[in-house]
Amino acid sequence: MIEPDGLIRVNGQQAIREPRLWLLGYGSWCGPACATLLGAGRVARSMVRQLAAWLASPTQDVRL
């Protein structure tokens, strides 16, 4: 999951090597606006929609 360079590779907010891991406020797309309540809220709303769709997908293994 953690690469040799110490980073976690992501596709949007979802970790590539561990798809059950979603990271909010992480990655190259994250800018200074993410550090504000307004910016974090926008990203969080988007992530919740994506995560809900992923969880609803019958092809996903969501075991803990």
HUCORLIN-V510244 format. One record per backbone hydrogen bond with DSSP energy under -0.5 kcal/mol. CO is the residue of the C=O (numbers start at 1). NH is the residue of the N-H. E is the energy in kcal/mol with one decimal. If there is no record, write none. Layout:
co = {CO/CO}
nh = {NH/NH}
e = {E/E}
This chain:
co = {1/3/7/7/9/10/11/11/13/14/18/20/21/22/23/23/27/31/32/33/36/37/38/39/40/41/42/43/44/45/46/47/48/49/50/51/52/53/54/57/60}
nh = {3/6/3/9/16/12/13/14/23/11/21/22/15/24/25/26/30/34/35/36/40/41/42/43/44/45/46/47/48/49/50/51/52/53/54/55/56/57/57/60/62}
e = {-0.5/-2.5/-3.1/-0.5/-2.6/-0.6/-0.9/-1.5/-3.5/-3.0/-2.5/-0.6/-3.0/-0.5/-0.5/-0.5/-1.1/-1.6/-1.6/-1.6/-2.9/-2.2/-2.0/-2.0/-2.6/-2.5/-2.0/-2.6/-2.5/-1.8/-2.2/-3.1/-2.6/-2.1/-2.3/-2.8/-1.9/-0.9/-0.7/-1.5/-0.8}
